[in-house]
Structure formats: C-alpha cells, structure tokens
Amino acid sequence: MEHVTLEERKLVHKGSILDVYADTVRLPNGNIEHWDFVSHRKGAAAVLPVLEDGRVVLVHQYRHALERMTWEIPAGCRDSLTEDTAICAARELEEETGYRSEEITPLIKLRTTVAFCDEFIDVYLAKNLIPGEQRLDDAEEISVKAWEMKDLLEEIYAGRIQDSKTVSAIFAYQTKVLSQQA
C-alpha cells in the first residue's frame, strides 16, 4: 500500500497536555484531505490495583469532557518525556488511591484513539498493595472503591463503565492473569 504524505501541519491550539493540529495530507490516489491531529506530548500510565482478596480498586472522579463522574483505574501523564511509565503508574496509584505497591508489572499497552490522536497509555498491574493516604492534586476530588470482578464485568456490559483504559485493563487482567489461575 502506498503511503499518505503529510503536506502541511498547522498548530491550531497549544494546551498544557495536548496540541491540536490541522493537517493537509496527500492520499495515495493523489487527492488532498484535511485531517485533525491531536498530539499528547508526554504519554501516560495507568495501573490496575488488585487487593489480596482479588477485588480491584477503582477511583471515582469527575471528567469534564463527559460532564459526569466516572469509575476508572488510576492514571496520569508522565512528568516528562523520559519518565519511565512504571514510575508514573506507581506515583498515580499512591496519589489517587493511597495504596503503594512494590509489585507493579506490565499488563497492556494502549493507543487510546488512533483515528486522530497519538496518546499512549502503558497499563500496569499492582499487587501486594500497602495502604496509605491519598495525595491528591488541588483540582482533584477522588473517592476509592474496591470491586469484585463479576461486578466490574456487569458494570462494563451495562455501559456504566466505559473508560477505554479501564475496560481494556480489566479484560487484560481477566485474560492474562485470572484465566491462567483457573
């Protein structure tokens, strides 16, 4: 297959995390198209925390884009382009849930919206959780709840948990870890 050629990229908006571009591209058939492109400059990490009894810890927080509260796994942007995503995941785990873990292992790598955005999220599994205190940012108000896997699956299939990183992490955990233990 022939490649699409980027003819021009114009910065439309420079944000604190995202840059939005208007791209002009030439298709393999020679036609010119105008596409939007969103660059997530730092990338992110997320973590699926699992308690000793098998329950999964999620955070409940407001998401402005949806104008509502959502249940999600802890996640956040890297502090720099070079920060190891495992370090980011451990930091977000402690900040958002209060738990720490010395057993954080890779679970799945995601590209969130490949049609127009280059964001990646490396998702980790955290076990042997050590309770502590949340260290929320000033703009965060987050509650924490431990869920049974069957209840999480019910919430996903009912459409009440829709966050893609959370759904992907739960399914990856079920497939890669729980099915191996059965």
C-alpha positions as CSV (number, residue, x, y, z in Angstrom):
1,M,0.0,0.0,0.0
2,E,1.2,3.4,-0.8
3,H,1.6,5.9,2.0
4,V,-0.2,9.1,2.9
5,T,2.0,12.1,2.7
6,L,1.9,15.0,5.2
7,E,1.9,18.1,3.1
8,E,1.4,20.7,5.9
9,R,0.8,20.7,9.6
10,K,-0.5,23.9,11.3
11,L,-0.7,24.3,15.1
12,V,-4.3,25.3,15.9
13,H,-4.1,25.1,19.7
14,K,-1.2,24.6,22.2
15,G,-2.5,23.3,25.5
16,S,-0.9,22.1,28.7
17,I,-1.1,18.5,27.7
18,L,-2.4,18.4,24.2
19,D,-1.5,20.2,20.9
20,V,-4.1,20.3,18.2
21,Y,-3.1,20.5,14.5
22,A,-4.8,20.9,11.2
23,D,-3.0,18.6,8.8
24,T,-3.1,18.7,5.0
25,V,-2.4,15.2,3.6
26,R,-2.0,13.7,0.1
27,L,-3.6,10.3,-0.2
28,P,-2.1,7.5,-2.3
29,N,-4.6,8.4,-5.2
30,G,-3.3,12.0,-5.2
31,N,-6.3,13.5,-3.5
32,I,-5.8,16.2,-0.8
33,E,-7.6,15.8,2.5
34,H,-7.7,17.9,5.7
35,W,-7.4,15.9,8.9
36,D,-7.3,16.9,12.6
37,F,-4.4,15.6,14.6
38,V,-4.1,15.7,18.4
39,S,-0.6,15.2,19.9
40,H,-0.5,14.1,23.5
41,R,3.0,15.3,24.3
42,K,4.0,13.2,27.3
43,G,2.1,9.9,27.2
44,A,0.6,8.4,30.2
45,A,0.5,5.4,32.6
46,A,-2.3,3.6,34.4
47,V,-2.5,0.9,37.0
48,L,-5.0,-1.9,37.8
49,P,-4.6,-2.3,41.6
50,V,-5.7,-5.7,43.0
51,L,-6.2,-6.4,46.7
52,E,-5.1,-9.7,48.3
53,D,-8.8,-10.8,48.2
54,G,-8.9,-10.3,44.5
55,R,-11.0,-7.1,44.5
56,V,-10.0,-4.4,42.0
57,V,-9.6,-0.8,43.3
58,L,-11.1,1.9,41.1
59,V,-11.3,5.7,41.5
60,H,-14.4,7.8,41.1
61,Q,-13.7,11.2,39.7
62,Y,-15.3,14.0,37.6
63,R,-14.5,14.1,33.9
64,H,-15.2,17.4,32.3
65,A,-15.4,16.0,28.7
66,L,-18.3,13.8,29.8
67,E,-19.8,16.2,32.4
68,R,-20.1,13.4,34.9
69,M,-18.3,11.2,37.4
70,T,-16.7,8.0,36.1
71,W,-15.2,4.9,37.7
72,E,-11.7,4.3,36.4
73,I,-8.3,2.8,37.2
74,P,-5.8,5.3,38.5
75,A,-3.9,7.0,35.7
76,G,-2.0,10.1,34.8
77,C,0.5,11.8,32.5
78,R,4.2,11.3,32.7
79,D,6.1,14.2,34.4
80,S,8.5,14.3,31.4
81,L,9.1,12.7,28.1
82,T,11.7,10.4,29.6
83,E,9.9,9.3,32.8
84,D,9.5,5.6,32.9
85,T,5.8,4.8,32.8
86,A,6.2,2.3,35.6
87,I,7.3,5.1,37.9
88,C,4.4,7.2,36.7
89,A,2.0,4.3,37.4
90,A,3.3,3.9,40.9
91,R,3.0,7.6,41.6
92,E,-0.6,7.8,40.3
93,L,-1.5,4.7,42.3
94,E,-0.4,6.3,45.6
95,E,-1.7,9.8,44.7
96,E,-5.1,8.7,43.7
97,T,-5.8,5.7,46.0
98,G,-3.3,6.0,48.9
99,Y,-2.0,2.5,48.1
100,R,1.6,1.7,47.3
101,S,2.9,-1.5,45.7
102,E,6.4,-3.0,45.3
103,E,4.9,-5.4,42.7
104,I,4.0,-3.4,39.6
105,T,4.2,-5.4,36.4
106,P,3.3,-4.5,32.8
107,L,-0.2,-5.6,31.8
108,I,-1.1,-4.0,28.4
109,K,0.0,-1.1,26.1
110,L,-2.8,1.1,24.6
111,R,-3.2,3.7,21.9
112,T,-6.4,5.5,23.0
113,T,-7.9,7.0,19.9
114,V,-5.8,6.1,16.8
115,A,-8.1,7.9,14.3
116,F,-6.8,11.3,15.4
117,C,-4.6,11.2,18.5
118,D,-1.1,9.7,19.2
119,E,-1.7,9.3,23.0
120,F,-0.3,6.1,24.5
121,I,-1.0,4.6,27.9
122,D,1.1,1.9,29.4
123,V,-1.1,-0.1,31.9
124,Y,0.4,-1.9,34.8
125,L,-0.9,-4.5,37.3
126,A,-0.3,-3.7,41.0
127,K,-0.5,-6.4,43.6
128,N,0.5,-6.7,47.3
129,L,-1.0,-3.3,48.0
130,I,0.2,-1.4,51.0
131,P,-2.4,1.0,52.4
132,G,-1.5,4.7,52.9
133,E,-3.0,8.1,52.3
134,Q,-4.1,9.8,49.1
135,R,-2.0,12.7,47.9
136,L,-4.5,14.4,45.5
137,D,-3.7,17.4,43.4
138,D,-5.6,20.6,44.3
139,A,-8.1,20.2,41.5
140,E,-8.8,16.5,42.3
141,E,-11.6,15.1,44.3
142,I,-11.4,11.3,44.1
143,S,-13.1,8.5,46.0
144,V,-11.9,5.0,46.0
145,K,-13.9,1.7,45.9
146,A,-12.8,-2.0,45.8
147,W,-14.9,-4.0,43.3
148,E,-15.5,-7.8,42.8
149,M,-14.5,-8.8,39.2
150,K,-18.1,-10.0,38.5
151,D,-19.5,-6.6,39.4
152,L,-16.9,-4.8,37.2
153,L,-17.9,-7.0,34.3
154,E,-21.6,-6.3,34.9
155,E,-20.8,-2.6,35.0
156,I,-18.9,-2.8,31.7
157,Y,-21.6,-4.8,29.9
158,A,-24.3,-2.5,31.2
159,G,-22.4,0.5,29.8
160,R,-21.8,2.1,33.2
161,I,-18.0,1.7,33.0
162,Q,-17.0,3.0,29.5
163,D,-13.5,4.3,30.0
164,S,-11.3,2.5,27.5
165,K,-8.2,2.1,29.6
166,T,-10.2,0.7,32.4
167,V,-12.2,-1.7,30.3
168,S,-9.0,-2.8,28.5
169,A,-7.2,-3.3,31.8
170,I,-10.0,-5.3,33.3
171,F,-10.3,-7.6,30.3
172,A,-6.5,-8.0,30.0
173,Y,-6.3,-8.9,33.7
174,Q,-9.1,-11.4,33.3
175,T,-7.5,-13.0,30.2
176,K,-3.8,-12.8,31.1
177,V,-3.9,-13.5,34.9
178,L,-7.2,-14.9,36.1
179,S,-7.7,-17.4,33.3
180,Q,-4.2,-18.7,33.9
181,Q,-5.1,-19.3,37.6
182,A,-8.2,-21.2,36.8
